[in-house]
Amino acid sequence: MTGNLVSFPKEQSKMPRRKNNILIEMDSYKGTGAKLSWDEAVEIYLRAKRAETSSGRTVQYEQDNLNSYKKIMMEQEVEPSVEEVTVEIIRKHFVMYMAETKGYALNTINNRIKTLKRFFSFLQREGWIVKNPTTLLKTRSGQQATIYSLTEEQILALLAQPNKNTFTGFRDHTMLMLMLDTGLRLGEIIQLKLSQLDMKQCFLLGVIGKSRRPRDVPFSDEARKALTKYLQIRGSLSSDYMFVTIDGERLKIRTVQEIISNYGEKANIQGVRVSPHTLRHTFAKLYIFNGGDPYSLQEILGHTTQDMVKRYVNLWKPEKKMQHTKASPLRNLFRKN
């Protein structure tokens, strides 16, 4: 009868109920149980920045500041970490070390603090760390670095330097005119293409700066006249870039920096470094002096916040007051009587 017995499957024993607790600690994210290293975190951050911005200089700027942090910590035999660092450690071994031991300028220190805050905020936002150690970290207060700009006499002297009888000279003169008239960054001026030029409305279309947000930048009729002549001289080329070399290639950043610096030396401009950024500051200053409002200036310059624009306005307020005193309608009216 044993052959006729039917065997039934054994009832499986019940699995123990899982405990409803946190399974993993938030200090492990790599899937291997290994903590995120400083170098890994920096690479993740820079990869995200490259996806967010077309400006290689912005990414390099962030990388340089983060490398500076690592170097300073290593000098003090403090291992750079993204998970075990505290705001006290950052203040003592980074901020105060830069200020007291290195003697760095206020602007340099604050720029590095801002990069560090962006870095840790990104890591927390993306889920790589639980706590952001820089939440309570503030920039240092003190006297801001002077923003240098050119006077009207210096501008005229600078514009007189390029030899407009040559292609490169006329190109340089046009480029200087456009930078002084629009406040474009160096990276923006070399990336300009003919397809962005609206000569009828006098606009540079879709200029992309640090924020990657395209903006339309107006230019004056004086700049339009210079551009019209330059485009005739430039002629038809395979390259769509507006400002090119004799060989028809796009100008490089270092080339433009040297061109502007050399013209500054020839013009015997002293007391101020003649650079693309100085031209940008000069545009902002004269824009405010000539009645431009801060909000349109912010849009033209491509700033995402009003911080820098407010600094422009406050910095040059005394000079604007002197200008108003000289040109005050009432003051001049009563002087005549």
Secondary structure, 3 states (H helix, E strand, C coil): CHHHCCCCCCCCCCCCCCCCCCCCCCCCCCCCCCCCCHHHHHHHHHHHHHHHCCCHHHHHHHHHHHHHHHHHHHHCCCCCCCCCCCHHHHHHHHHHHHHHHHCCCHHHHHHHHHHHHHHHHHHHHCCCCCCCCCCCCCCCCCCCCCCCCCCHHHHHHHHCCCCCCCHHHHHHHHHHHHHHHHCCCHHHHHHCEHHHEECCCCEEEEECCCCCCCEEEECCHHHHHHHHHHHHHHCCCCCCECCECCCCCECCHHHHHHHHHHHHHHCCCCCCCCCHHHHHHHHHHHHHHCCCCHHHHHHHHCCCCCHHHHHHHHHCHHHHHHHHHHHCHHHHHHHHC
